[in-house]
Amino acid sequence: MESGPAIFTGMVFCLFGAGLLAWTVTRARHRRPVALGVSRVASVTVAGSVAVVSLALGAWCFTRL
């Protein structure tokens, strides 16, 4: 992968993952719903998993430089 697109893609994945993780943790600490109409445990689990996978994909993109 060329370095320009790898840096851009890695940054997008990392920013999205960090933002989603911060938002999920903040909502869970305030005992507010992460997703409306879904169990709190299930929504925190799914959102947290997506955030971690996104951060991992961002890190993988940075290793392709």
URURZI-V352617 format. One record per residue. RES is the residue in one letter. SS is DSSP state (2 for helix, 1 for strand, 0 for the rest). PSI is psi in whole degrees, 0 to 359 (* if undefined). Layout:
[[RES;SS;PSI] [RES;SS;PSI]]
This chain:
[[M;0;139] [E;0;154] [S;2;325] [G;2;304] [P;2;327] [A;2;320] [I;2;314] [F;2;312] [T;2;317] [G;2;319] [M;2;320] [V;2;312] [F;2;316] [C;2;318] [L;2;318] [F;2;314] [G;2;317] [A;2;319] [G;2;315] [L;2;319] [L;2;317] [A;2;318] [W;2;318] [T;2;315] [V;2;318] [T;2;314] [R;2;320] [A;2;321] [R;2;327] [H;0;6] [R;0;38] [R;0;154] [P;0;139] [V;0;322] [A;0;133] [L;0;137] [G;0;11] [V;0;150] [S;0;140] [R;2;317] [V;2;316] [A;2;317] [S;2;322] [V;2;320] [T;2;312] [V;2;314] [A;2;320] [G;2;320] [S;2;318] [V;2;321] [A;2;316] [V;2;319] [V;2;320] [S;2;318] [L;2;321] [A;2;319] [L;2;321] [G;2;317] [A;2;321] [W;2;320] [C;2;322] [F;2;334] [T;2;346] [R;0;3] [L;0;*]]
